[in-house]
Amino acid sequence: MTTLTYWLKTYWYAPLIIIIGGFFFWQQAQGSSASQPMAENVRASGSSQVMMSRSSGSASSRSRPSQGFVHLKGAVLRPGIYPVRENTRWDEVIKAAGGLTANADMQQINLAKIASDQESLHVPEKGETVAAPAATATSSVASTGDAKTKGGSGGAVDLNKADATQLQTISGIGPKKAADIINYRDSHGGFKEIAELKEVPGVGDKTFETLAPQFTLGP
């Protein structure tokens, strides 16, 4: 009993230390268990936001219309390269170019057609002939062949018998040059030799070298 009393008087602070230490460790344990689910929630929330961001970006890229450029030429105020979107029509492109000139022949073009990337459109002037579509190319070639065969030997066109349509089957001859050839032929009683082509307005030496092999001369 004396020993216990002496021990309590001497080490009275020991129980207090034990209580304080136990309370401190209990607080640490509580804080650790509370922070763990909070950290997991933060990580889960961050992952969810990243996935949502990626999904939003992917959906945005899928919904964004494709873009490209087209080449507008001919009878427009500002010919050049213009950007187009997925459903841009040629009418919109021409408006962006300032519209048609006063001499434009809009009857030969389809303004309602959708303009595709890397495509080009030539707006002709009145009196200018636009190349035939691919669908009619076969019949056009057949007609050309018939005209040449009827015109003269070797598939060449008879310079003294060909009409304006047959003359225009020759590469380098358009409506105006065909009319000039016929006017010269009528006013001079026909061509005496193919070299007389040089006398037709607009037919120089280089043009003559291209045209001459494609003609024959009948009576």
C-alpha positions as CSV (number, residue, x, y, z in Angstrom):
1,M,0.0,0.0,0.0
2,T,2.8,2.3,0.8
3,T,4.5,1.5,-2.4
4,L,1.4,2.2,-4.5
5,T,0.9,5.5,-2.7
6,Y,4.5,6.4,-3.4
7,W,4.2,5.4,-7.1
8,L,1.0,7.5,-7.5
9,K,2.6,10.5,-5.9
10,T,5.7,10.2,-8.0
11,Y,4.2,9.3,-11.4
12,W,0.9,11.0,-11.2
13,Y,1.2,12.3,-14.8
14,A,1.6,8.9,-16.4
15,P,-2.2,8.2,-16.7
16,L,-2.7,11.7,-18.2
17,I,-0.1,11.0,-20.9
18,I,-1.7,7.7,-21.7
19,I,-5.1,9.4,-22.1
20,I,-3.8,12.3,-24.2
21,G,-1.8,9.9,-26.4
22,G,-4.8,7.6,-26.9
23,F,-7.0,10.6,-27.8
24,F,-4.4,11.8,-30.4
25,F,-4.1,8.4,-32.1
26,W,-7.9,8.1,-32.2
27,Q,-8.1,11.5,-33.9
28,Q,-5.5,10.4,-36.5
29,A,-7.5,7.2,-37.3
30,Q,-10.7,9.2,-37.7
31,G,-9.1,11.7,-40.1
32,S,-7.5,9.0,-42.3
33,S,-10.8,7.1,-42.7
34,A,-12.7,10.2,-43.6
35,S,-10.1,11.5,-46.2
36,Q,-10.0,8.1,-48.1
37,P,-13.5,8.1,-49.5
38,M,-13.2,11.9,-50.2
39,A,-10.1,11.3,-52.3
40,E,-11.9,8.4,-54.1
41,N,-14.8,10.7,-54.9
42,V,-12.4,13.4,-56.2
43,R,-10.7,10.9,-58.5
44,A,-14.0,9.5,-59.7
45,S,-15.3,13.0,-60.4
46,G,-12.2,13.9,-62.3
47,S,-12.3,10.8,-64.5
48,S,-16.0,11.5,-65.2
49,Q,-15.2,15.0,-66.3
50,V,-12.4,13.8,-68.6
51,M,-14.7,11.2,-70.2
52,M,-17.4,13.8,-70.7
53,S,-14.9,16.3,-72.3
54,R,-13.6,13.6,-74.7
55,S,-17.2,12.5,-75.6
56,S,-18.2,16.2,-76.2
57,G,-15.1,16.8,-78.4
58,S,-15.8,13.6,-80.4
59,A,-19.4,14.5,-80.9
60,S,-18.5,18.0,-81.9
61,S,-16.0,16.8,-84.5
62,R,-18.6,14.4,-86.0
63,S,-21.3,17.1,-86.2
64,R,-18.9,19.7,-87.8
65,P,-19.6,19.9,-91.6
66,S,-16.7,19.1,-93.9
67,Q,-15.1,22.0,-95.7
68,G,-13.3,22.5,-99.0
69,F,-12.5,24.9,-101.8
70,V,-13.9,25.3,-105.4
71,H,-12.6,27.2,-108.4
72,L,-15.1,29.7,-110.0
73,K,-14.2,30.9,-113.5
74,G,-15.7,32.7,-116.4
75,A,-18.3,35.5,-116.5
76,V,-18.4,36.4,-112.8
77,L,-17.3,39.7,-111.2
78,R,-14.5,38.1,-109.0
79,P,-13.4,34.7,-110.4
80,G,-11.2,32.7,-108.0
81,I,-11.0,30.1,-105.2
82,Y,-13.9,30.0,-102.7
83,P,-14.5,28.0,-99.6
84,V,-17.6,25.7,-99.4
85,R,-19.3,23.6,-96.8
86,E,-21.1,20.3,-97.0
87,N,-24.3,21.6,-98.6
88,T,-23.1,24.8,-100.3
89,R,-24.7,25.3,-103.8
90,W,-23.1,27.1,-106.8
91,D,-25.6,29.9,-106.4
92,E,-24.1,30.8,-103.0
93,V,-20.5,30.6,-104.5
94,I,-21.5,33.0,-107.3
95,K,-23.1,35.4,-104.9
96,A,-19.8,35.4,-102.8
97,A,-18.0,36.2,-106.0
98,G,-20.1,39.4,-106.5
99,G,-22.6,37.8,-108.9
100,L,-22.6,37.3,-112.7
101,T,-21.5,39.8,-115.3
102,A,-24.0,41.4,-117.6
103,N,-22.8,39.1,-120.5
104,A,-23.1,35.8,-118.5
105,D,-25.2,33.0,-119.9
106,M,-26.8,31.4,-116.9
107,Q,-29.0,29.1,-119.0
108,Q,-26.0,26.8,-119.5
109,I,-25.2,26.2,-115.8
110,N,-27.0,24.6,-112.9
111,L,-26.9,27.0,-109.9
112,A,-28.8,24.5,-107.7
113,K,-26.0,21.9,-107.9
114,I,-24.0,21.3,-104.7
115,A,-20.4,22.5,-105.0
116,S,-18.0,19.8,-104.0
117,D,-14.4,20.2,-102.8
118,Q,-11.8,20.7,-105.6
119,E,-14.6,21.1,-108.2
120,S,-14.6,24.0,-110.7
121,L,-17.3,25.8,-112.6
122,H,-16.9,27.9,-115.7
123,V,-19.7,30.4,-116.3
124,P,-19.9,31.0,-120.1
125,E,-20.6,34.3,-121.8
126,K,-23.6,34.6,-124.2
127,G,-22.7,32.8,-127.4
128,E,-20.0,30.7,-125.8
129,T,-20.5,26.9,-125.9
130,V,-19.9,24.9,-122.7
131,A,-18.4,21.4,-123.1
132,A,-21.0,18.6,-123.3
133,P,-21.5,16.6,-120.1
134,A,-19.8,13.2,-119.8
135,A,-23.2,11.4,-120.3
136,T,-23.5,12.7,-123.8
137,A,-19.8,12.3,-124.7
138,T,-20.4,9.0,-126.7
139,S,-23.1,10.5,-128.9
140,S,-21.1,13.6,-129.4
141,V,-18.1,11.6,-130.6
142,A,-20.3,9.6,-132.9
143,S,-21.8,12.7,-134.4
144,T,-18.3,14.2,-134.9
145,G,-17.1,11.0,-136.6
146,D,-20.1,11.1,-139.0
147,A,-19.5,14.7,-139.9
148,K,-15.9,14.1,-140.6
149,T,-16.6,11.0,-142.7
150,K,-19.2,12.8,-144.7
151,G,-17.0,15.9,-145.1
152,G,-14.1,14.3,-146.9
153,S,-11.5,11.5,-147.1
154,G,-9.3,10.3,-144.2
155,G,-11.7,11.6,-141.6
156,A,-10.9,15.2,-142.4
157,V,-13.6,17.9,-142.8
158,D,-14.2,19.3,-146.3
159,L,-13.4,23.0,-146.1
160,N,-15.7,23.9,-149.0
161,K,-18.7,21.8,-147.9
162,A,-18.7,21.8,-144.1
163,D,-21.4,23.8,-142.3
164,A,-20.9,25.6,-139.0
165,T,-21.7,22.6,-136.9
166,Q,-19.2,20.4,-138.8
167,L,-16.5,23.1,-138.6
168,Q,-16.9,23.3,-134.9
169,T,-16.0,19.6,-134.6
170,I,-12.4,20.7,-135.4
171,S,-10.3,21.4,-132.3
172,G,-9.7,25.2,-132.0
173,I,-12.8,26.3,-134.0
174,G,-15.7,27.9,-132.1
175,P,-18.9,29.5,-133.3
176,K,-17.3,32.8,-134.3
177,K,-14.4,31.3,-136.2
178,A,-16.7,28.9,-138.0
179,A,-18.8,31.9,-139.1
180,D,-15.7,33.7,-140.3
181,I,-14.6,30.7,-142.4
182,I,-18.0,30.4,-144.0
183,N,-18.2,34.2,-144.7
184,Y,-14.7,34.0,-146.4
185,R,-15.7,30.9,-148.4
186,D,-19.0,32.6,-149.6
187,S,-17.4,35.9,-150.5
188,H,-14.5,34.2,-152.4
189,G,-16.3,31.5,-154.2
190,G,-14.8,28.8,-152.0
191,F,-11.3,27.9,-151.0
192,K,-8.8,27.2,-153.8
193,E,-6.3,25.8,-151.4
194,I,-6.2,25.1,-147.6
195,A,-3.5,27.8,-147.2
196,E,-6.2,30.4,-147.8
197,L,-7.3,29.7,-144.2
198,K,-4.6,32.2,-143.2
199,E,-6.7,34.9,-144.8
200,V,-9.6,34.2,-142.4
201,P,-9.6,36.7,-139.5
202,G,-8.0,35.2,-136.3
203,V,-6.1,32.4,-138.1
204,G,-2.4,33.0,-137.8
205,D,0.5,30.8,-138.7
206,K,0.4,28.8,-135.4
207,T,-3.4,28.3,-135.6
208,F,-3.1,27.3,-139.3
209,E,-0.5,24.6,-138.4
210,T,-3.0,23.1,-136.0
211,L,-6.1,23.4,-138.3
212,A,-4.6,22.4,-141.7
213,P,-4.1,18.7,-141.1
214,Q,-7.8,18.4,-140.0
215,F,-9.2,19.7,-143.4
216,T,-9.5,18.4,-146.8
217,L,-10.4,20.4,-149.9
218,G,-13.3,19.4,-152.2
219,P,-14.6,21.1,-155.4
